[in-house]
Amino acid sequence: MDDFEAHRPHLHAVATRILGSRAEADDALQEAWIRVERADTSDVENIGGWLTTVVSRVCLTMLDARKRRREEALEAGRLPDPIITRPDDTAPDPEGEALAADAVGAALLVVLETLQPPERLAFVLHDVFAVPFEDIAPIVDRSPDAARQLASRARRRVRGADRDAPTADRQVVDAFLAAGRDGDFQRLLELLDPNVVLRADDGSGALTIVRGARAVATRARAGGVGRVAHAAIVGGVPGFVATEAGVPVAVLAFTVVDGRITGVDALAGPRIAGLDLDAFVAA
């Protein structure tokens, strides 16, 4: 498996940029390694391209599974486990993720999360890693022209997105937190969409759903005493991890549209036990 190890930095960069998570990239490379170990590579002329294809297929399967898990979790009355990182957690690791660190960061991840898995994969492989559409086509089970269209649609959405939106959305969330701490009910109402929906999952087996700006603002003004909020990217959107005495107690994610919060997903209690929150412990 010398070839795999020689290409590991590049493969890890590919998986990280497609999946948006280094932890999931590690899982993808482990699965890809198993597949490669079982394969006959004697006729492979471009081993680097072939390995990229294998890893990309694994990533596409993982993206599809992620989408299904979210749908199934909501149907079962629970919020899916989100990927949680610090907003500034975009630096490349020593393995060499600098290959694409400047191309796809946390801000772009917010846009990528809105794409369908084939669009996301086609865009990242072609625009970030310059993989030809002829090589992308079999990965997404499309013709080269169709793969080109997938990337083109994704590119338009990425370019059409306001480059300042992630920062602006974070400012809205920060303002919401400040208003909640200050008990400023009117300011909370200004920051919330009239039809905002709060979905809370504490592990009891059923979602608590709160609808409407006044109801959500009332909960926001009443909660959070004694807690410290740490900024985070939660499932690709701005959010925060709340801690008490350095111990994580809640995770919240905010959907912001046109400067107003339209949705809040909140995890607390047993539901956060299995999340990777080490970066926020005693922070």
N, C-alpha and C positions, 0 to 999 in steps of 0.2 A: 504493500500500500504506500510505497514511496511517492508515487505520483500524487496521490490524494493529499499527503502531508505537504508536499511541495506547493500545492495549489490552495492549501487550507486558508491562508489569509484572504485571498481573493474570494474563495467560496463563502467564507464567513461574512465578508463585506456584502456579497450578493444577497445572502439570506437575511442579513440584518436590515438591508434597505427594502427588501420586499415585505418582510414581516413586521418591521418596526420595533423589534425587540431582540436584544442580544441573547436573552435566555431562550427564546424560541428558536433563534438562529443556531444555538448550541444543539437543541433537539433535532433541528432539521439536518445538521451535519452528521449527527449520530445515525439518523435513519439513512441518510445518503451513503454513509460509510458502509453500512450493512449491505445496501443494495450493490454498491460497487464491488465489495468483497466477493459477492456471489456471481458477478458478471464476468464474461469472457471479453477481455479488452484487447485481445491479440490483433484484431482487425481495425482497431480505433486509430485513426491517423492524427486527429487533433484531440489529444487527451484533455487539454484544458477546456475546450469547447464542450466536449462530451460530459465532463464533470459538472460544468455549469448547467447543462441541460438536466442532469440528474438532480442536482440540488434545487433547480427551479421547479421541477415537477413535484418534488416533495413540498416545497413552499406553497405551490398552488393547492395541493391537497390540504395543507394546513389552513390556508385562508378559507377554503370551502368549509372545512370542519368548524372553523371559528364562527363563520356566519350561521351554520346550522345550530351550533351550541347556543348562540344568542337567541335564535328563534325558539328553540326548544326550552331554554331556560325561562323565557318570558311566558310561554304557554304553561309552564309548570308552576308559575307564580313566584319566580325568583329572578334576580338580576344576575347576568353572567359575570364571571370573574374578569375584571379589567386588567390590562397591562398598565402598571403605574411606574412612572419615572419622574425625576426632578426636571423642571423646565430646562435647566442648563446641562442636562446629561446627554450631550451630543458629541463629546470628544472621542476620537478614535482610540481603540485599545492598542496595546503594544503589538498585536498580531499584524497590524497594517490596515486597519479600516480607514486610514487616511485616503485610500483609493477613491472613496466617494463621500467623505465626511462633509464636504462643503456642498455637495449636490442635493442631498436629502437630509434635512434636519428635523427637529421636533415640529417646527412650524409647518413644513410641507407634509409631515405625517398626518396632520389634521385634515388636509385636503385628500391625501391618499386613502384615508379611512372611508371617504365617501364613494370611492370607486369600486366597481365590481372586481372580483379577484383577477379575471383575465386582463382587464384594462390596467389594473395596477401592475401586474407582472410584465405586460408588454411595454408599458411606459418605463418602468425602472430598468428592465434589461436593455432596452434600446437607447433611451435618453441618458441613462446614467453610466451604463457599461458598454454601450456601442455594440450590442449583440445584433447581428443582422436579422431582419424579419424572416428570412428563410430558415433561420435556426429557431426563432421564437415560435413560428407557425405550428410545428408539431407538438410543442409544449402545451399550447393553449387549444390544440385540436382545431385549428383554423388554417385557411390558406394564407400565404404570405401577404396578399392584399388585405385580407380580413384582419390579420394581425397588425398591419400598418394602420388600419382604421381604428382598431382598439387603442393603439398608442396615441393616435391623433385626437380621439375623443378625450382621452385622459389628459393630453397636453393642453387642449383648449380649456378644460376645467381648471387645471393647475394655473395656467396663465391668466385665466379669467378671474381667478380668485384674488381678492384684495390681499396684497402682500403684507399689509399692516394689520389684517384681520386678527391673526393670532394674538398680537400684542394688544389690540383694542379689546378683544374678548377677555383677555386676562385682566385688563383694567376694569372691565365691567364686573368681573367676579370679585376682584379686590374691593371695589366700591360696595358691592353687596355685603361682603364680610364686614367692612367697616360700619355700614349702616346697621347691620345686625348687632354688632357689639355696642353701638351707641343707642340702640333702641329707637332708631329713626324710622318710624313706620312709613312716613310719607316718601322718604328716599327709597325705601325698599319697594314700594309700589311703583315708583318711577323706573326702577331697574328691571322689574318683572313684566313680562308680557301678560296682558289680561287673561289669556288662556293657558298660562304656564301649568305644567304638570310635574308634580313631585312624586317620584316612586322610591319608596323606602323599603329596604330589605334587611331585617335584623336576624334572619336565620330561623324565624318562627314557622316558616313554611308557607307564608302568604305575603304578598306585597301589600303595603299600605300606600294607597294612591290618594293624593291631595290635589285638587284642581282649583285653579283660580288664583289671581294675584293676592287677594286679601287673605285667603287661607294660608298660602305659602308664606306670606310676609309675617303673619301671626306666629307661625312656627319658628321662623328665622329669628324673630325678635326675642322669643322666649328661650331659645336654646343656646348652647355654647359657653355657658358660664364656667370659668376655670379651665377652658380648653385653649390650646395653642394651635393655630392653623398654619400648616406648611404647604406652600405652593407646590403643585404637582401637575403632571400631564396624566390624566386618567382616561384610558381607552381612547387616546387621541384628542381629547378636548381638555380645556383648562379645568382644574379642580383643586382640591386640597386634601391633605391628610390631617385630621385633627388628633392631637395627642393630649393626654393628661398625665402629668408627672413623667413625661418622656415616653409614655406607652401609647401606641396608636389605638384609638377607640372608634374612629369613623373615617370613611372615605367618601368624598362627594365629587361628582362630575357635573359640569354645567354645559348645556347647549345654549349658545348665544346666537341670535339672528337679528341683524340690523340694530345692534346695540342694546337689545333686551334679552333677558333670560327666558327661554321658552321651555326648558326642561331641566330637571335636577334629578340625578340618580344618587341615592344615598345608601351606603352599606355600613352596618354597625353590628355590634354584638358578635355572635359566633360566625357571622358571615365574613368577617375579615381575618379569621384565624388562619386561613390557608394562603393569604396573599403575601407577596414578597414586599414587606415594608421595612426591611432592615435599615434602609437608608434614612428612615424617619424615626427610628428608635433613639430616644434620648437626644434627638436633634434640637 
